Amino acid sequence: MSGRSRVSDALRPSASIAERRAIETIDRGTATTGFKKFGARVRIQMSGPDGQSLFGAIDQTISRDTRTSWRRAAAAGVQARQTGIRR
């Protein structure tokens, strides 16, 4: 058996969403905890013993990357060279 006790740890928080989903998959055959989705907000803040923020909050919203990826740009360059088209 691994270092986790399924009965006592089932109700405890996990270190990460990935860990929680892995445990669910082992226990139930499928993960039921949701994962990050576009539009989801992620906020992380760490406080010291005095309750003061150590580095400020990191607050982000997950969004699609609308920039042209380097792979698409590289593929376009290869295609242009193969067809003789200059960009």
CYANA upper distance limits for C-alpha pairs under 8 A (distance plus 0.5 A):
  4 ARG  CA      9 ASP  CA      7.26
  5 SER  CA      9 ASP  CA      6.18
  5 SER  CA     10 ALA  CA      8.49
  6 ARG  CA     10 ALA  CA      6.06
  8 SER  CA     12 ARG  CA      8.01
  9 ASP  CA     13 PRO  CA      8.43
 14 SER  CA     19 GLU  CA      6.82
 14 SER  CA     20 ARG  CA      6.16
 15 ALA  CA     19 GLU  CA      7.11
 15 ALA  CA     20 ARG  CA      8.30
 16 SER  CA     20 ARG  CA      6.91
 17 ILE  CA     21 ARG  CA      6.61
 17 ILE  CA     33 THR  CA      8.09
 17 ILE  CA     35 PHE  CA      7.59
 18 ALA  CA     22 ALA  CA      6.60
 19 GLU  CA     23 ILE  CA      6.74
 20 ARG  CA     24 GLU  CA      6.74
 20 ARG  CA     33 THR  CA      7.77
 21 ARG  CA     25 THR  CA      6.60
 21 ARG  CA     30 THR  CA      8.48
 21 ARG  CA     31 ALA  CA      5.44
 21 ARG  CA     32 THR  CA      7.49
 21 ARG  CA     33 THR  CA      6.58
 22 ALA  CA     26 ILE  CA      6.75
 22 ALA  CA     31 ALA  CA      7.51
 23 ILE  CA     27 ASP  CA      6.54
 23 ILE  CA     31 ALA  CA      8.44
 24 GLU  CA     28 ARG  CA      6.04
 24 GLU  CA     29 GLY  CA      7.47
 24 GLU  CA     30 THR  CA      6.69
 24 GLU  CA     31 ALA  CA      5.50
 24 GLU  CA     32 THR  CA      7.35
 24 GLU  CA     33 THR  CA      8.49
 25 THR  CA     29 GLY  CA      4.95
 25 THR  CA     30 THR  CA      4.73
 25 THR  CA     31 ALA  CA      5.40
 26 ILE  CA     30 THR  CA      8.01
 36 LYS  CA     40 ALA  CA      6.94
 36 LYS  CA     62 ILE  CA      8.20
 37 LYS  CA     62 ILE  CA      7.39
 38 PHE  CA     61 THR  CA      8.28
 38 PHE  CA     62 ILE  CA      5.55
 38 PHE  CA     63 SER  CA      5.60
 38 PHE  CA     64 ARG  CA      7.24
 39 GLY  CA     61 THR  CA      6.40
 39 GLY  CA     62 ILE  CA      5.75
 39 GLY  CA     63 SER  CA      6.41
 40 ALA  CA     61 THR  CA      6.14
 40 ALA  CA     62 ILE  CA      6.03
 41 ARG  CA     59 ASP  CA      7.74
 41 ARG  CA     60 GLN  CA      6.27
 41 ARG  CA     61 THR  CA      4.87
 41 ARG  CA     62 ILE  CA      6.90
 42 VAL  CA     58 ILE  CA      8.37
 42 VAL  CA     59 ASP  CA      6.31
 42 VAL  CA     60 GLN  CA      5.77
 42 VAL  CA     61 THR  CA      6.61
 42 VAL  CA     62 ILE  CA      8.09
 43 ARG  CA     57 ALA  CA      7.30
 43 ARG  CA     58 ILE  CA      6.06
 43 ARG  CA     59 ASP  CA      4.82
 43 ARG  CA     60 GLN  CA      6.87
 44 ILE  CA     57 ALA  CA      6.21
 44 ILE  CA     58 ILE  CA      5.65
 44 ILE  CA     59 ASP  CA      7.01
 45 GLN  CA     53 SER  CA      7.42
 45 GLN  CA     54 LEU  CA      8.47
 45 GLN  CA     55 PHE  CA      8.11
 45 GLN  CA     56 GLY  CA      6.84
 45 GLN  CA     57 ALA  CA      5.05
 45 GLN  CA     58 ILE  CA      6.88
 46 MET  CA     53 SER  CA      6.29
 46 MET  CA     54 LEU  CA      6.37
 46 MET  CA     55 PHE  CA      7.64
 46 MET  CA     56 GLY  CA      8.06
 46 MET  CA     57 ALA  CA      8.01
 47 SER  CA     51 GLY  CA      5.73
 47 SER  CA     52 GLN  CA      5.74
 47 SER  CA     53 SER  CA      4.83
 47 SER  CA     54 LEU  CA      5.93
 48 GLY  CA     52 GLN  CA      6.10
 48 GLY  CA     53 SER  CA      6.83
 48 GLY  CA     54 LEU  CA      6.50
 53 SER  CA     57 ALA  CA      8.13
 68 THR  CA     72 ARG  CA      6.98
 68 THR  CA     73 ALA  CA      7.07
 69 SER  CA     73 ALA  CA      6.74
 70 TRP  CA     74 ALA  CA      6.37
 71 ARG  CA     75 ALA  CA      6.50
 72 ARG  CA     76 ALA  CA      6.58
 73 ALA  CA     77 GLY  CA      6.78
 74 ALA  CA     78 VAL  CA      6.77
 75 ALA  CA     79 GLN  CA      6.60
 76 ALA  CA     80 ALA  CA      6.53
 77 GLY  CA     81 ARG  CA      6.73
 77 GLY  CA     87 ARG  CA      8.37
 78 VAL  CA     82 GLN  CA      6.67
 79 GLN  CA     83 THR  CA      6.68
 80 ALA  CA     84 GLY  CA      6.26
 80 ALA  CA     85 ILE  CA      5.23
 80 ALA  CA     86 ARG  CA      6.72
 80 ALA  CA     87 ARG  CA      7.69
 81 ARG  CA     85 ILE  CA      6.83
 81 ARG  CA     86 ARG  CA      7.86
